[in-house]
Structure formats: C-alpha cells, structure tokens
Amino acid sequence: MLHRKIYQFCTDGQEVCIFLRDQQRWLDKARIVSLEGDLVTIRYETEEEDEISSWEEMVRLESIGAVSRQLSSVSRLNSEVLVSDDCPESEQIYAHSPEVSGEEEEIEPESFS
C-alpha cells in the first residue's frame, strides 16, 4: 500500500515530508522524483546559516517509515478571511437571509401515519 501512495506522490509532484526509519530523521518539503523497483529518489533542500543546499537522495522503499503532506495552511497574523467579490450569485449571502439577520425559521415536525 505504501508503495502505491509513494508512486501517487511521485506522479503528482507534491511536496511531502518523509521519515527515514534507518536514519531516524524527517525530510521536510521533499519531492519524490522517481520510483524504480524498491529504490526511491528524493529531492529536498536544507538551509544553513549562510547557504541553501539542494540534495538528491536514493533510499530503499523499506527505509521509509512514514510519508505526510500538508493539506492547507492559514496565517495566524491575518485574521480577516478573504472573500471574492466574484462569488456566484447563487452562493452569495444577503442581509435578509436567516443566517445573517439572526432570525430563525420555525420548522413544523413531520407526522408519520
């Protein structure tokens, strides 16, 4: 199963975090560039004080313990949610709708015979 997911990440070109079991370390923001048999080629960057280095490593599939990917992120600094003015009219919320005005609709319970 892991083999298939790694192949999917390789074809999608997504950035992932990979845990290498034999080295007990994480590779952050890595890209899986190829998968040939049980050999996985990974590219990533490291940042030191005065330089950024690009790396390419080939590891065996069995040495990969976990693969994770970031689904989304939201800035904590900007608390205002950005809204598009180009929102389709069918999805717009107007001031007279119950959600915005605070009014509640009364719903009649259904009776079963």
C-alpha positions in Angstrom: 0.0 0.0 0.0 2.8 2.4 0.9 4.4 1.7 -2.5 1.2 2.8 -4.3 0.9 6.0 -2.3 4.6 6.9 -2.9 4.0 6.3 -6.6 1.0 8.6 -6.4 3.1 11.4 -4.7 5.8 10.9 -7.4 3.4 11.3 -10.3 1.5 14.3 -8.7 4.8 16.1 -7.9 3.5 17.1 -4.4 5.8 18.2 -1.6 5.8 15.7 1.2 7.6 15.0 4.5 9.3 11.7 4.7 10.5 9.8 7.8 13.6 7.7 7.2 13.5 4.8 9.7 17.1 3.7 9.4 18.4 7.3 10.0 15.7 8.4 12.4 15.2 11.7 10.7 12.5 13.7 8.8 13.0 15.2 5.3 10.8 18.3 5.1 9.4 19.7 1.9 10.8 16.8 -0.2 9.7 15.7 -3.7 9.7 12.1 -4.7 11.1 12.3 -8.3 11.3 8.6 -9.2 10.3 5.2 -8.0 12.2 2.3 -9.6 11.6 -1.1 -8.1 12.4 -0.6 -4.4 14.5 2.4 -4.9 13.0 5.9 -4.3 14.7 9.1 -5.4 14.0 12.1 -3.3 14.9 15.8 -3.7 14.9 18.4 -0.9 16.7 21.5 0.3 18.4 22.3 3.6 19.1 25.7 5.0 22.2 26.6 7.0 23.1 30.0 8.4 24.7 31.3 5.2 23.7 28.9 2.5 20.9 26.8 1.0 21.8 23.3 -0.3 19.8 21.1 -2.7 20.0 17.4 -2.2 19.0 14.3 -4.1 19.0 11.0 -2.2 18.2 7.5 -3.2 16.7 5.4 -0.5 15.2 1.9 -0.3 11.4 1.7 0.0 11.7 -0.3 3.2 13.6 2.5 4.9 10.7 4.9 4.6 8.7 4.7 7.7 6.1 7.5 7.1 5.0 10.0 4.4 2.9 13.0 5.3 1.8 16.0 3.3 0.4 19.4 4.2 -3.2 19.8 3.2 -3.6 23.5 3.9 -2.4 26.4 6.0 -3.8 29.6 7.3 -1.9 32.6 8.6 -2.4 33.5 12.2 -1.3 37.0 11.6 -4.1 38.0 9.3 -7.4 37.1 11.0 -9.6 38.6 8.2 -11.0 36.0 5.9 -10.5 36.9 2.3 -13.8 36.8 0.2 -14.0 37.1 -3.5 -16.3 39.7 -5.0 -16.7 37.4 -8.0 -18.7 34.9 -5.9 -21.6 33.4 -8.0 -24.9 35.0 -7.1 -26.4 31.6 -6.1 -23.7 31.3 -3.3 -24.0 34.9 -2.0 -25.5 35.5 1.4 -27.6 38.6 1.7 -28.6 40.6 4.8 -32.2 39.4 4.6 -31.3 35.7 4.9 -31.9 34.0 8.2 -28.2 33.1 8.7 -27.1 36.7 8.7 -30.0 38.5 10.3 -30.3 36.2 13.3 -33.9 35.3 12.5 -34.8 31.6 12.8 -37.3 29.8 10.7 -39.8 27.7 12.5 -39.9 24.1 11.2 -43.0 22.0 11.6 -42.3 18.5 12.8 -43.4 15.8 10.3 -46.0 13.4 11.5 -45.9 9.8 10.4 -49.0 7.7 9.9 
